[in-house]
Amino acid sequence: MNLPNKLTFLRILMVPIFIVFMYLNFKSSRLVATFIFCLASFTDYLDGHIARKNNLVTNFGKFADPLADKILVCAALIVLTSIGTIPAIGVIIIEAREFAVSGLRIIAASDNITIAASKLGKFKTVSQLISIILLLSNIEALYKFGIILFYFAVLMTIISGIDYFIKNKKVLDLNNI
């Protein structure tokens, strides 16, 4: 297993540790959880950078990397919903879009078509991650900005999802329904 794949696997292993710290009840447990989330998020950037730079892209990495990202973000959103920080409807919209775009990518892959991440999709991801970090930190001065950014991330989730389907409508071949 190469280094990028080890980092992806590490990111998956960090998710339960992050969750445990979110629910522990000691003074700095939320900050520790936030640090773990930040570190796990950074491994996403790092594994992609190393894989591309050193030509270490593998089929396992193509599968596991986006899965690890979705597991991490989904876990954080569910935890934030369960503790009453964010509304479930926003999380449902975010997760529905992720399933839909992943499904679109699976259909495209079956026809040997690769759907690369769009600029809107990357912008959506960055806004989600920053809002999650701000909300996880439980720092009162950052809370309002975190909530505003969360709703912005939901909006970007909708816009980028629509964009993926418009740009890749040929993949669905709606004429043969």
C-alpha positions in Angstrom: 0.0 0.0 0.0 1.5 3.3 -1.1 1.6 6.5 1.1 -1.4 8.2 -0.4 -3.5 5.1 0.2 -2.2 4.8 3.8 -3.2 8.5 4.4 -6.7 7.7 3.0 -7.0 4.7 5.3 -5.8 6.8 8.2 -8.5 9.4 7.4 -11.2 6.7 7.7 -9.6 5.5 11.0 -9.7 9.0 12.4 -13.5 9.3 12.0 -14.5 7.2 15.1 -11.8 8.9 17.2 -13.3 12.3 16.1 -16.8 11.1 17.0 -15.7 9.9 20.5 -14.1 13.3 21.3 -17.2 15.1 20.1 -19.2 13.2 22.8 -16.7 13.2 25.6 -17.5 15.7 28.3 -14.2 17.4 29.3 -13.2 21.0 28.9 -11.3 20.7 25.6 -12.9 17.7 24.0 -14.6 19.7 21.3 -11.3 21.4 20.4 -9.6 18.1 20.3 -12.3 16.7 18.0 -12.0 19.8 15.8 -8.2 19.3 15.6 -8.8 15.7 14.6 -11.3 16.7 11.9 -8.8 19.3 10.6 -6.0 16.8 10.5 -8.2 14.3 8.8 -9.3 16.9 6.2 -5.7 17.8 5.6 -4.8 14.2 4.8 -7.3 14.5 1.9 -5.3 17.3 0.4 -2.0 15.6 1.2 -2.8 12.2 -0.2 -4.0 13.7 -3.5 -1.0 15.9 -3.8 1.4 13.1 -3.2 -0.4 10.7 -5.5 -0.5 13.2 -8.4 3.1 14.4 -7.9 4.6 11.0 -7.7 2.3 9.2 -10.1 0.9 7.0 -7.4 -2.7 7.1 -8.5 -4.3 3.7 -7.9 -7.8 2.1 -8.4 -8.0 1.7 -4.6 -7.2 5.4 -4.2 -9.8 6.4 -6.8 -12.4 4.4 -4.8 -11.3 5.0 -1.2 -10.4 8.6 -1.3 -13.8 10.1 -2.1 -15.4 7.5 0.1 -13.2 8.5 3.0 -14.1 12.2 2.4 -17.8 11.4 2.4 -17.5 9.4 5.6 -15.6 12.2 7.4 -18.0 15.0 6.3 -21.1 12.9 6.8 -20.0 11.9 10.4 -19.3 15.6 11.3 -22.6 16.7 9.9 -24.6 14.0 11.7 -22.8 14.8 15.0 -23.5 18.5 14.5 -27.2 17.7 13.8 -27.4 15.3 16.8 -26.2 18.0 19.2 -28.5 20.6 17.8 -26.0 22.8 16.1 -27.3 22.5 12.5 -30.7 21.6 11.1 -31.2 18.1 9.6 -32.7 19.4 6.4 -29.4 21.0 5.4 -27.6 17.7 6.1 -30.2 15.8 4.1 -29.7 18.1 1.1 -25.9 17.7 1.3 -26.0 14.0 1.6 -28.7 13.6 -1.1 -26.5 15.5 -3.5 -23.5 13.4 -2.6 -25.4 10.2 -3.3 -26.8 11.6 -6.6 -23.4 12.8 -7.9 -21.7 9.6 -6.8 -24.4 7.6 -8.7 -23.8 9.8 -11.8 -20.1 9.1 -11.6 -20.7 5.3 -11.3 -23.0 5.3 -14.4 -20.3 7.4 -16.2 -17.5 5.0 -15.2 -19.5 2.1 -16.6 -19.2 3.8 -19.9 -15.5 4.7 -19.4 -16.3 8.3 -18.8 -14.6 10.2 -15.9 -16.4 13.0 -14.3 -13.8 15.2 -12.8 -14.5 17.5 -9.8 -15.8 20.9 -11.0 -14.7 24.3 -9.6 -18.2 24.6 -8.2 -17.8 21.2 -6.5 -14.5 22.2 -5.0 -15.9 25.5 -3.8 -18.8 23.5 -2.2 -16.4 21.2 -0.5 -14.3 24.1 0.9 -17.3 26.0 2.2 -18.6 22.8 3.8 -15.3 22.1 5.5 -14.8 25.6 6.8 -18.3 25.8 8.1 -17.9 22.4 9.8 -14.6 23.4 11.4 -16.1 26.7 12.7 -19.2 24.9 14.1 -17.2 22.0 15.6 -14.9 24.4 17.5 -17.8 25.6 19.7 -16.2 29.1 19.9 -19.1 31.5 20.3 -17.5 34.3 18.3 -17.2 31.9 15.3 -20.7 30.3 15.6 -22.7 32.9 13.6 -20.2 32.9 10.8 -20.2 29.1 10.8 -24.0 28.9 10.5 -24.0 31.5 7.7 -21.3 29.5 5.9 -23.2 26.3 6.5 -26.3 27.7 4.7 -24.0 29.0 2.0 -22.5 25.5 1.7 -26.0 24.0 1.4 -26.7 26.5 -1.4 -23.4 25.7 -3.1 -24.3 22.0 -2.7 -27.6 22.5 -4.7 -26.0 24.7 -7.4 -23.0 22.4 -7.9 -25.2 19.3 -8.0 -27.4 20.9 -10.7 -24.3 21.9 -12.5 -23.0 18.3 -12.5 -26.2 16.9 -13.9 -26.6 19.6 -16.6 -23.0 19.2 -17.8 -23.3 15.4 -17.8 -26.8 14.8 -18.9 -25.6 12.6 -21.8 -24.4 10.1 -19.2 -28.0 9.5 -18.1 -29.2 9.0 -21.7 -32.8 10.1 -20.8 -34.0 9.4 -24.4 -33.9 5.7 -23.7 -36.3 5.7 -20.7 
